């Protein structure tokens, strides 16, 4: 009887430990994904302000890096760049598989166009809220942002 109880007890402990490891691993992956998106957003407007998309290269796939570079080039062609600040970032949904993740956020930004040479404002400050969907993939052992679809939810101008 004591042996059956010990086997049952050990089995329960092993099962609980396995679930705990899975839970901790999943939460670790989720935090890693959140950290990437937070870092991406912190570096993004620095890349725009400095007109240097290469600042994003460790955080993005080549595809996403080309989109950022194209937008920086488009703004420079129009003799402007963007100065912005992330005011609020809420993670709405996170779905993670072995090699990909999809993250939906709600983000509030303050931004304005500025002259790339003088850094003088070219527009009023806008405060907009976006619903963003990030598509992530694993590259070289870490998560990168492969694509970003952004929808304006609330717009104040700019």
C-alpha positions in Angstrom: 0.0 0.0 0.0 2.8 2.4 0.9 4.5 1.7 -2.4 1.4 2.5 -4.4 1.0 5.8 -2.5 4.7 6.7 -3.1 4.3 6.0 -6.9 1.1 8.0 -7.0 2.8 10.9 -5.1 5.9 10.8 -7.3 3.7 10.7 -10.4 1.7 13.7 -9.2 4.9 15.7 -8.4 6.4 14.9 -11.8 3.2 15.9 -13.5 3.0 19.2 -11.6 6.6 19.9 -12.3 6.1 19.2 -16.1 3.1 21.6 -16.2 5.1 24.2 -14.2 8.0 24.0 -16.7 5.6 24.3 -19.6 3.9 27.3 -18.0 7.2 29.0 -17.2 8.5 28.4 -20.7 5.3 29.8 -22.3 5.5 32.9 -20.0 9.2 33.3 -20.9 8.4 33.2 -24.6 5.5 35.7 -24.2 7.8 38.1 -22.3 10.5 37.8 -25.0 7.9 38.7 -27.6 6.6 41.6 -25.6 10.2 42.8 -25.0 10.9 42.7 -28.8 7.8 44.8 -29.6 8.6 47.3 -26.9 12.2 47.6 -28.1 11.0 47.8 -31.7 8.8 50.8 -30.9 11.4 52.5 -28.8 14.0 52.3 -31.6 11.6 53.0 -34.5 11.3 56.7 -34.1 15.0 57.0 -33.3 15.5 55.4 -36.7 13.2 57.9 -38.3 14.7 60.9 -36.5 18.2 59.8 -37.4 17.1 58.7 -40.9 18.8 55.4 -40.3 16.7 52.3 -40.9 19.8 50.1 -40.1 19.1 50.7 -36.4 16.2 48.3 -36.8 18.2 45.5 -38.5 18.5 43.2 -35.5 14.8 43.6 -34.6 13.3 43.0 -38.1 13.4 40.7 -41.1 14.8 42.0 -44.3 11.2 42.5 -45.5 10.2 44.7 -42.6 13.5 46.6 -42.7 12.8 47.4 -46.4 9.4 48.8 -45.5 10.9 51.0 -42.8 13.7 52.2 -45.1 11.1 52.9 -47.9 9.1 55.1 -45.5 12.1 57.0 -44.3 13.1 57.6 -48.0 9.6 58.7 -48.8 9.6 61.2 -46.0 13.0 62.5 -47.0 11.9 62.9 -50.6 9.1 65.1 -49.1 11.7 67.0 -47.0 10.5 65.8 -43.7 11.1 63.2 -41.1 9.1 62.1 -38.0 9.7 62.8 -34.4 7.5 60.7 -32.1 6.9 59.2 -28.7 5.1 56.1 -27.7 2.6 57.2 -25.0 0.9 53.8 -24.3 1.3 50.2 -25.4 -1.3 47.6 -24.5 -0.9 44.0 -25.6 -4.3 42.7 -26.6 -3.5 39.2 -27.8 -0.4 37.0 -28.2 -0.3 33.7 -30.1 3.0 31.9 -30.2 4.0 28.7 -32.0 7.4 27.1 -32.4 8.6 29.4 -35.2 6.1 32.3 -35.4 4.0 34.6 -33.3 1.2 37.0 -33.9 0.7 39.9 -31.5 -2.1 42.4 -31.5 -1.5 45.7 -29.7 -3.3 49.0 -29.1 -0.8 51.9 -29.2 -1.1 55.6 -28.6 1.6 57.8 -30.2 2.4 61.5 -30.1 4.2 62.5 -33.3 4.9 65.3 -35.7 6.8 66.0 -39.0 10.0 67.9 -38.6 12.6 69.3 -41.0 15.4 66.7 -41.3 18.1 69.4 -41.3 17.0 72.0 -38.8 14.8 69.7 -36.7 12.2 72.5 -36.7 8.5 71.4 -36.6 6.7 71.2 -40.0 3.3 70.1 -38.5 1.3 70.3 -35.3 1.8 67.5 -32.8 -0.7 64.7 -33.4 -1.8 62.1 -30.9 -3.1 59.0 -32.7 -4.1 55.5 -31.5 -3.4 52.5 -33.6 -4.5 48.8 -33.6 -1.4 47.0 -34.8 -0.8 43.3 -35.7 2.8 42.2 -35.6 3.9 39.0 -37.4 7.0 37.6 -35.8 9.3 34.8 -36.9 12.5 33.2 -35.5 15.7 34.2 -37.2 19.2 33.3 -36.1 17.9 32.1 -32.7 15.8 35.1 -31.7 12.5 36.7 -32.6 12.2 39.3 -35.3 9.3 41.3 -36.6 8.6 40.1 -40.1 5.5 42.3 -40.8 3.4 44.9 -39.3 -0.2 45.9 -40.2 -1.3 49.1 -38.6 -4.8 50.6 -38.5 -5.6 54.0 -37.2 -8.3 53.7 -34.5 -8.4 57.3 -33.3 -6.8 60.3 -35.0 -6.1 63.8 -33.8 -4.4 65.2 -37.0 -0.8 66.0 -37.7 
